Amino acid sequence: MPTPFKAAAVHAAPVFMNKTATTERVIQYIKEAKEASVELLVFPETFIPGYPYFINCYPIYTQSSVLAEYIEQSVEIFGPEINSIQEACRDYGVCIVLGISERMSGTHTSFNTQVFIENDGTLLGIHRKLQPTGAEKIIWANGGGYTLRTYPSKYGILGGLPCWGNAMNSARQALIQQGEQIHAGAWPALSAMVGLEELADVQIDAMMKNHALTGQCWVIYASSTVDQCCLDWMETKLGKQELIKSGGGVSGILHPFNIYLAGPHKGLEQKLVIGEIDLSQLGIIKVFIDSAGHYSRPEVLQNDINDVPIWPDEKKMTFPIKKAPTLNKNQEGDTAIDAMMKNHALTGQCWVIYASSTVDQCCLDWMETKLGKQELIKSGGGVSGILHPFNIYLAGPHKGLEQKLVIGEIDLSQLGIIKVFIDSAGHYSRPEVLQNNINDVPIWPDEKKMTFPIKKASTSNKNQEGDTAVIAHAD
């Protein structure tokens, strides 16, 4: 039976645009993890050499020189930086998932990549972000399905997605189907961006909780924070800007039932966010819902992944990618509903109206009369609301015994603005990699005769028509 172990999210800033110094910082955090008895460590998105916030702050044509510099500061999988980090993992006995800007060897092509390294230093594998978001496309190429995979480790089956890759439901399901037990969510400090101060952390919280709950896995998510070093670098290289502020970021560790085991930790304070993971609880969790098993309905829903290598180096890549270096001789219910509804609004780019019933005395009396006394169901409960695609509540959330209409206004004219950034049915879907097939063949006798709409509106009662007309005329 698995034994509990300590894991941590690294909530920190890199030495911005300095891959050598940031590599040393990574090693220092691995050492710190060892001292705190942490065995699994997750780093933020592109921690080496830092997330390129400048792409969102300045006109593209002014960025040529810094974009070239960013590629130079990106690291190769078989380069000295990763090799040093592998040695540190081996020396301190810590398993990590590290966010890097990866440079494909011998090219000027880069990827937003997560690197999985075992506690003996073995490079288990990588994941290249499938779809760079927004302005990220000017730096990073698209990853493919070949690296959309999980990696067995001594601490469980690891998987990960960076940033808004967690909004790609088919990609999440691909990891779930591969038995993912621990998910590494990697993020930049989105809440350091003007206009996203309050919204970004709410969105991250919703997506991470949703994956924990719907994937029945532990989620360790790590965000970087923006320090003065980053701001000074941008001002020196590109001039003043007002879109990125210091601070930001949110990091935490979630249980599959949406309970925070550590965090959420926010802001400028850099630290390890430490919690305990106990995989022996997995059986109890999977009894109720198993998205890779009895809850998957494979005869109806099929999530097909195109895992053919698309980049030259992938065609030579096997897993584990690189062996360990040799030793040198010298609140659960409502929170879960809120998270799932917010996640669907955000990842589906749609408005969500969700309605819950509440338990009244009539229900309790009926059960007692028919079946006898019970102590498991109490009166009240339920949560209802209306959500904007950007996770803003337009109405609610309303909870408890009070029965009412929870009313909000929906404006579909905003859809174009929303879909510019992310369109899960369009430019963000990557259909050549991810295909979600549905078996829509009727399986029940009545379905074989069913057409849609199923039934037309009933005709008006002749006696009512006059009254309706009189009322309309009076209005």
N, C-alpha and C positions, 0 to 999 in steps of 0.2 A: 504494500500500500504506500502511495506517495506520502512523504513527510512534508510538513509546512516549511516554507523558506521565506526569507526576506527578499523583496524586490524594491526597486526604486526608479522613479522618474527623475532625470536630471533637469532641474529648472535653472537655466544658466544662460549667460551670454558667451559667445566665442571671443577670441581675440580677432576682431573683425578683419577679414581679408588677409589673414596671416596663417597659412595652413600649418607652418612649422610650429608656431607658438600655440595654436589651437590643438594640434596633436598632443603637445605636452600637457595642455589643460585636460584633454580627454584622459590621458594616462593618470593625471592627478586625481580625477574623479573615480577612476577604477581603483586606485589605491585607497581613496577615502571610503569607497564602497566596501572594500575588504575589511577596513578597520571598523566599519559599522555592521559587519556580518551580513552584508547584502550580497546575494549571489547572482542576481539578474538585474541588469541596468539598461534603461532605455533613454536614448538621447533625442533632442529635438531634431526637427527637419533641417537638413543641410547645415548641421552644426559646424562642419568643416567645409568651406571657410566662413560660413555665416550666410543667413538668408539675404538675398539681394534686394533689400527694401528699395533701393534707388530706382529700380525699374518702374515703380509706381509713382515716382516723385518728379521725374524730369522728362522732357521730350526725348523720344528715342534717338533722334539724330545727334543729340549731344552726348550720348552714352557710349559711342564706339570704343573709345580707349579703355573705359572701365569695364566694358563687356569683355574685351580681350584680356584684361587683367584678371577678371573673374575666372576665365577659362584657365589661365596660368596658375591660379590659386586652387583650382579644383584638383582632386587627387585620383590617381589610378588605383585600381583594385590590387594590382601586383606591385605598387609603388612602395617607397620606403615608409610613408606615413602609416599605411594599413599594416605593413609588416611590424612596425614598432608597437602598434596597438595590439596586434595578435600576441606578441611577446608579453605585453603587460597583462592581457587576459590570462595567459598561461601562468605567469609568475604569481599573480594574485588570486587566481582561481575564480574569476568573475566572467559570467556570460553577458554579452552586450548586444543591443541592437542600436546601431549608430547611423545617424543621418549625415550624408555627405553629398556634395556636388561631385559627381563622378565624371572624370574625363576618360573617354575611350582611348586606349593606348594608340599613339601614333596619329591622332586626329585632333581636330578642334571641336569635336562633338561632345556634348556633356549631357548627363542625366541627373535627375533628382532621385537619389538612390538611398535605400536602407541596406546596411550591411549587417549580417548575422554572424557573430563570432562566438564559438563555444568556450567554456571555461578552461579548456586545455589549449586554446589558441587556434583551433581548427576554424577556418573560414567556411561556414556551412553554406552560405549562399547570399544572394542579393535580391532586392526587389527594385525595379526601375519604375518610377511613377508613370502610370499609363497615360495620363492626360495633364500636361502642365496647364495651370489655370491662368487665364487672363494674360497679363504681360509676361508671365513666366515663359511663354512660348518663344521669346526672343533669346532665351538662354538655353533652355533644355529641350532635348528631343523627346518624342513619345517613346515610352517603354512598350514592351509587348507582353503577350501572354506567357512567354517562356519563363519569365521571372515572377509571374503571379503564382506563388507557391508557398507552402508551409515547410518548416524545417524542424524535424525532431531534434530535441536537445535533452540534456540531463535534467532539465527543469520542466519539461513538457513540450508540446508541439507549438512552435512559435510561428506567427505570421505578422504582417504589418502593412500599413498603408500610410503614406504621408498626406497630411493636410486634406484638401477636398477630394482626394482619392477615396476618403471615407464616405463620400456622398455617392459613390458609384455602387449601387446596390448589387449589381451582378458581380462586381469584383469582390465585394464583401462575402457574398454567397459562395464564390469560388474558394475562398479561404475556409469558410465554414464547412464546405463539402469535403475539404481535405483534412478535416479533423482538428482545426485550430483550437487550441486550449488557452493560449495567452496571446493577446493582440497588442502590438506596439503601434500606437498612434503618434505620429510625429508632426509637430506644428511649429510655425513661426509665431512671433508675437503679434497676432492679428489685432489685438485690442490696443496696440500702440499706434494704430492707424487712425487718423482723424475721421470721425463719423462711425467708427466701429468700437469705440471704447466700451460701451455697454453690451452691444449686440454680439460681438465675436465670441466672447466667453460663453454666452448663453447657447450659441450655435454649437460650439465645440462640446460643451457639456451634453447637449441633446444627442449629437451624433455618437459620442463615445458611450453614453448610457444605452442608446439603442443597439449598438453593436454588442455590448456586453449581454444585453437581455435577449436579443434575437439570435445571437450566435452561441449563447450559453458558454461564454468564455470570460476570463479575466482580461481587463483592459488596463494597460499601463500607458498613459499618454503624457508626452513631454513637450513643453513649449519653451522656446528661447525667450529671452527678454532683451529689450533694446537698451544698451548702456551708452555712456557718453562717447566711448571709443568709436562706436558705429556712427553716431551722429556727426562727430568731428570729421571722420573719414569722408562722409558724403559731402559735407560742407567744403572741405578742402579740395576735393576732386571735382565737384559739380556745382557748388554754390549753395546759397541758403535755400531751405525748403521748410514748409510748414505742415507737411502731411504726416510725417512720422515723429512721434514724441518718445521720450524715454519711458521705460517700464513696459507694461503689457505682458501678455502671456498667461497661460493657466495650465497647471499640471496636476495629475492625480492618478490614483489607482482605484479601479472599480471591481467589485464583486459581480458575478453574473446576474444577481438579483438587484443590481443598481444601488448597492450600498457602497459608500465611499470607505475604502480601507485606508486611504491616505489622501490628504488634500480635500478639496481643490486648493492649491496654493497659487497665488497671483502676485504679479508686480516685480519690482526690482530686486528683492531679496533672492540671492542665488543659493540654492541648497539642494540636497537630495530629499525627495519626497518619498518616504519609506513606509511600506506596508507589508503585511504577511499574506502570502498566497498558500492556500491549502487545497491542492487538486484532489484530495480524497473526498471532497464534497461533491465532486462532479456527478457521481452516480445519483445522488439525491436530486440534483438539479435536472439531469437528463430524464428522470422518470416523468416529469411533467411536460417537458418540451425538449425535443431533440431535432434541431433544424437540419441535421445531416442524416437523420434516421427516421424514426416513426412519425415525425412531424413534417416530413419533406414532400410527401405525395409525388414520388418520381414519375408515376404514370400520367400525371397531369402537368407537372411543372418540371422542366429540364433547363438547366443552366449550362450551356455549352461554352467551353473556353478554347479559343484558337491558341494553342501553346507552341506553335511552330516558331523557331528562332527567326527573328527578322533582321538582326544586326550581325555583322561579320563575326564579332568576337563571341556572340552567343552560340554560333554554330560549332564552336570548339569547346564550349563550356559544359562541364559536368559538375555534379554536386556530390559531396562537398567540393567547393571550388579549389580550396587550398588546404593542405594538411596543416596540422599544428606545427609551429616552428620547433626545431630541435632545441633541447636545453643547451645553453652556453656552459661549457664545462666550468668555467670560472662562475428610510421613510417610503417605504418601498412601493406600495401599490400605486398611489396617485403619481408619484415620481416616475414610475415606469411608464404609465400611460402618457404622461406629459412628454417624456423623452421620445417615445415611439411616434406620437403625433407630430411633435416638432421635427423629428427626423424625416417623416414622410413629406411634410410641407416643404422642408428645405431641399431634400434630395429629389423630390418629385416636381419642384417648382409649381406647387399648386396650393390653393386655399384648402384648409382642413376644417371641417365642422365635425366635432366629435361630441357624442351624447352618451351619457351614462345614466342608467337607472339608479334609484336609491331604494333601500330596503325599508318598507314601512311596517306598521304593526299588523296589518292585514296578512302580509307574507309570513311573518313570524308566527301569528296565531294559526294559520293554515298548516304550517309544518308541525307545530306542536299537537294540533288536533289529529293530524293524519299519522304522525310518526313518533310523537313523544317529545320530551324536552331535549334541547340541544344547546351547546354553549359556543359553537363555532361561528355562527352568523349573528351579527348585532344589527340594530337599526341604524339607518343613515348610510354613509358611504357614497361613492360615486364622484366623478369629476367631469365637467362638460365645458366646452369652450369653442372659440373660433380663432384660427391661426392664419396669419398672413404667411406667404412663402418665405419671408425673411425671419420667421419665428417671432413676430410681434403679435401679441394677443389683441385681437379686435374685439373680443368679448370673453369674459371669464378670466381665468378658470373659476367656475362656480362649483362648490362642494357641499355635501351634506344633505340633510332632510328637506330643506326648503325646495319646493317644486316650482319651477318657473321656466319661461322661455329665456334663453341666453342669446341676446340679439346683437348682431354686429353688421357692418356694411362691407360688402365685397365689391371691388372695382377691378374688373378684368382688363381694363385698358392699361393697367400697370404691367401686364404680362410681358410685353416687349422689352421693357427695361430689365426685368428679371432674367429673361432668357438670353440676353446678351452675354451675361456672365457665365451661366451654366444652364445647359439644356440637356437633361438626361435622356430625352427621346430624340435628340438631334446631335449637335456638334460635340457634346460631351459623352456620347454613348459608345464610341469606338466599336461599331458593329463588326468590323473585320477581326476583332479580338474577342469580344463578348457577345454571345447570342443567347437570348432568353426565349426558349421555345415552349409553347403552351399546347398541350394536347386538348383541343376543343371539340373532340368527337363526343356526341351525346352518350351518356352511360346509363341513364335511367329511362324507363319506357315513356314517361310524359315529356321528357326533354326532346325525344325524337319527333314530336309533333309541335314543338314550341317554336314560335317565331317572335320577333321583337319589332315594335312593342307587343307585349303579350295580349293586352286587352285594351280596346279603345275606351275613351271616356264614355260613361253612361249618358244617355240622352236625358234632357231635362224633363221633369214631370210637367205635363201640360198645364196643370193647375198652378204650378209655381211660376211659370213664365211671365204671366201678367204682373204678379207681385214684384218680380225681379225688374221688369221693365219700368214699373212705377217708381221703384226705389232709385233706379239709374237716372230717370228723368228728373226726380226730385234733387239728386245730387248736382 
